[in-house]
């Protein structure tokens, strides 16, 4: 037992005690590498596993050089937590992979007029899979644990591992985890899935963790790293001045790069008009941002591709679902209709596509973002919103 844990006479809260009991009765080997970012969530994850009697080692991915919440400061705090808990700490240099898989794809997407979602791609390509591989190959550890607010239920449909929302809906991170494959989900532990953020901080203070009061990042790690998302994009894309226009071609403003806008955006357009305007199209060919009043900006359908059916088998018939199209948005009802793919598509890794038909107008159906399908607390699957035949640029009269 580590000195950080044994030094406190405080008893765990009811929720903390329940989390400990779940970990103590977890099926299989109790040997794990904990992904440590240097924040309070991953810190408590490690502390609870140690307290529950697991063999624990800390693992931090070095994603970027320089100052940033997930880099220099995070590495120092992660190392400090491991020292507090008396467990080994390992740092794996993944900067090249992160640059290629996340940064470059992000820049390319913004340049081409879409709004990429790097977090789910990072979880699949940079974090979970590579962490599991490293932990097993280098340390013989069969599992990894992270501080995500999500849950996994084993033995669902046809024995599948099912992904569930975290108990704390304000912190639920299942939206970013929809893309995890089954073989990865079977080896993940989410100790905080049944906790609220308030309980997490309470438990971290009980353990005397140095990160108990550390403020959490409110933005994408790349934005934190560069100071803002605009600063990050400006570091990679030169200014490209263009026009902000209505659908009839009326010029209502100017911009310095379509990458600074996203579909559905209403605030921060730098446009003075007689009524609020929403971004409805980003045109990289003409370098124009097309806007429209709210009455003309809504849509009721969209196409989603590269779908990962995380908790169920791919449906063959239309399915009523709840859909979340942004992390901070509320799920809304929609009908999901599978799109029949061509035979040659079978050779592709993930050919599954669908069309979503919403009951009400939606203003943030944004190419590049994820649409995640829920049934109550269960994540059925998700994919990336695509442009389709109905997503033609508005006809603008010159």
N, C-alpha and C positions, 0 to 999 in steps of 0.2 A: 504494500500500500504506500502510495506516495506521501511525502510530507505535506504537500498542499492539501490533500484530502484528510489525512489523519490529524492535522493540526486544528481542525474545527470540531467543536462539540455540537454544532447545529445539526438537527435532523433534516432530511430532505423534505420538501413540500410533498403534498399528496400526489401531485402530477409527477414530480421528480422521482418519488418512490415507485410509482407505477412504471415509469420509464426504466428504472433500474431493474425491476422485476421482469420486464419484457426482455431486457438484455441478458439477464441471468438464465432465462429459460429459452433463449434463442436456439433453434435447432442447428446442429452442425458444429464445426470447430469455432472456438472463441479466440481466433487469432486474426488480427486486422491491422491494416494501414489506414490511418486517418488523414484525409486531405485537409491540411491546415493552411488557411489563408492569412492567419494573424488576426481574425475577427473573433467576436465573442461566441458566435454560433459554432464554429468549428472547434474553438477552444473547449466549450462545454461538452461537445461531442466526445472529444478525447477524454475529458475528465470523467464523464459518466461511464465510459467503457472501462477505464482503469478501475473505477470504484466497483463496477460490476464483476471484476475479476478477469477481464479479458487480457490477453497478451497484445499490447498496443505499441505501434511505432508511428511516428509522425512523418508525413510526406508533404513537402511543399513544392509546387511547380513554379519554376522561375520563368515567368511569361515575358517580362519586359525589363529593360535596363532603366535605371534612373528612378526618380521619385514617383511614387504611385502607391495606392492602397494595396494593390496585390503584388507589389514588387519590394522595394527596399524596406519600407516600414513593415510590410507584412512578413517579410522574411525574419526580421529582427523579433517581432512579437511571437511568431510561430516558434522560433528557437527558444524564446523565453518560456513559453508555455510548456514545451517539452522538458526543459530544465526543471520547471516547477513540478511537473508530474513524474519526473524521473524516468522518462522514456527516451529511446533514441529518436533523433531527428535527421531526416534525409532531405536534401534539396536536389531536384532533378532539373537540369537545364532544358527547357522546351521552347526556348525563344525562337529558334528557326521554324519549328512547326507552327507556333502561334503566328508568326509573321506570314507564313505562306497560307495557312488554312483559315485564319481569321482576319488579320489586318488587310492582306491583299484582296481577299474576296470582298471585304467590307468596302474598301475604296473603289473597287471595280463596280460594285453594285450601285453605290451612290452616284458614281460618274455616269452610269447608264440609266439613271432616273428611277431606280427602285430604292426601297428603304430596307436594307438587310436586317436580319435578327441574328447577331453574332452569338448570343449566349447559348442557344440550343445547339448550334453547330459546334461551339467550343466544348460543351458538355459531351457531345458524342465523339468528336474527332481529337480533342486535345486532352480532355480531363479523364473521364471515367474509363474508357477503354485502355488508353495508355497507362493510367495509374494502376489498373488491375494487372496489366501485363508486367509492369515494372515490379509491383509488389510480389507477384508470384515468382517471377523469374529471378529476381535479385535477392528477395528475402524469404521466399517460401510461404508468403502470407496469402491465404485463399480469398480474403475479402477486403473490401475497402468500406470506409464509413465517411460520410460528409455531414455538414451541418445544414443541409437543405430541409426546408419545412415541407415535407411530402411523406407519403407512406407507401409501402409495398405490401400487397396481400398475395400470399402464395397459394397455389392450388385453385385458381379461378377456372374460367372456361378452358376445357381440354388441358388442364394442368398448367395454364399460363400464369406467369407472374403479372399481377395487375397493379397499375399505378393509381394511387388515390391522392386527393388533395390533402394538404396539411390541415390539421385541426384548426389552426389560426388562419382564418380566411384572409386577414389583412397581410399575412406574411407568406401565404401559400405560394410555392414555387414550382408546382407541378407543370405549369404552362411551359417552363423552360426545359422540362425533362421528358417531353412527349417522344423525343427521338431516340431514346435509349433502347437498344435491342434486348431481346429476352435473355440472351446469355449473360449480358452485363447485369440486368436487374436481379438475376438470381444470386448475385454475389455482392450486393450492396446492402448496407445497413444505414437507416436514417433514424438515429436516436431521438431527434427533436420533432418528429412528425406529429406526435401527440401533445406537444407543448405549445404554449403561447410565447410570444416574445418576452412578455413581462416575467413569466416563470423562468425563462432562459436566463435573464439577467439576475433574477433572485438566486437561482441555483449556481450561477457563476460566482456571485458574491459569497455564497456559502462555501464554495471551494477556494475562495481567496484568489481567484484567477486575475492576473494583471490586466486582462482585457474586459473585465466585467462591466466597466463603464465606458468602454471605447465606443465612440459614435460610429454608426454604420454608414457605409457608402450609400449615397442617394442616387447614384448614376452608374452608367456603364463604366467598367474599369478603364477603358480607353479614354473616356471623357475625364475621369479622375486623373489619369496619368498625364494628360495634356492640359488640364485646367477646364476644358469644356469640349463638347462634341464639335463645335465650330472650329476650335483651335486644332483639334485632331485632323479634321478634314482639310483645313487650310494648310496643314503641314504636308499633305500629300497631293492636293489638287490645286492648281493655280486658279486665281479668280477668272470667272467667265461671265462678263456682264451680259445680261439679256433682259427681255421684256416680261412683265407680268400682264397677261391679257385676259379679257373675257372671251366667251365662246364666239362672239361675233367679231373678234379681232380688236376690240377697243383696248388700247393700252392704258392700264391703270397704275402702272408702277414699273420699277426696275429692280433687278436683283444682281448679285455678284456670283451666282452659282446655283444650279438647280439642286445640288446636293444639300443645301441648307433648308430644303422644304420637304414635306411629306404629304401624301394624300390625306385629305380630311382636315389638314391644319387650318385653323381660323385665326389664331393670335400670332402676332409677330410678323405679319406679312409686309409691314411698311407701306400699306396702301390706305389712303383715305377715300372712302366711298360712302354712298348714301345708305347702304345696308351692309351687314357683315358678309364677308366672302369666305368661301372655303376653297382650298386647293383641290382640283379634280383631276389634274393631269400634269405630268412632268415629261416634257418632250426633249430628249437629248439631241435629236436631229436639228431642231431649230433653236435649242437652248431657251425654250419658253416655259414659263409657269402659267398654267391655265387655271383660272379661278371662276367661281360661280356663286350666286346667292344660294342660301340653304335650300330653297324650294327646288333648285335644279341640281343639287349636289349629291342627293341620296341615291343609293343603289340597293337592289334587292337580291342580287345574285353575284356569284363569283366562283372561279375555278381554283381548286387546291390540288397541288401535285406533290410528288416525292413523299407520299403519305407513309407514315409508320403506324401500323395498327398495333398499338402497344398492349392493350388489354383484351382485345377480341380478334377473331379471325376476320380477314377482309370481307365485308358484307357484299352480297350479290344483288340485294334489293334495296330500294330506298329506305332510309332510316331516319327517324325523328331524333334529333340531338340538340344539345345546347352547345353553342359555339362561342369561343372567346377569341377575338381577333387582335387583341393587344393585351399585354400583361396587366395593365391597370383597368381594363374595361370589364364590365359585367358580362357574364354569358347570356346569350340571347337565343331564342328558339329558332330552329331552321330545319329544313328537310335536306338530308344528304343523299344525293343520287350518284352511285358509282358510274364512272365513264368507261365504257367498253374500250379497251385498248387494242391496238393492232397486234397481230401475232409476233411481229418483229420486236415489239416492246418487251416481250417476255425475257429477252436476253439482257435487258437493262436491269440494274440492281433493284430499283424500286419504281415500277411503272405505275403504281396505283394513283389514280386521279379521281376527283369527284367534282360535282357542281353543288354548291350550296344555294338553297332558295330560302331567303329570310322572310319572316312575316312582316317586318317593318323595315323602313328605309335605314340603311347603314351608311355612315359617313367616313369610315376608316378601313374600308376594304383595300388594303395597301399591298401592292406587289412586293414580295420580299419578306413580309412579316408572316408569322405563323398563325394559322387557324387551328385551334385545338378543340377537339370534340369531346364533350362530357356527357355522362349520364349520371346526374346527381354528383356524387363525390368521386366517381370513377372516370379516369381519363381513358376514353376509348381509343384515341389515336390523334394524329395531327399531321399537318404538312405545311408547305409554303404556298402562300397566295400567289397565283400566277396571272400574267396577262393572257387574255384569250380573245376569241373573235369578237366578243362584245366590248373589248377594251380598246377600241380604235380611238385615236386622238380626235377631239372635236373638230369639226370642219370650221376652219377660221377663215372668214372672208378678209382679204387684204384690202 
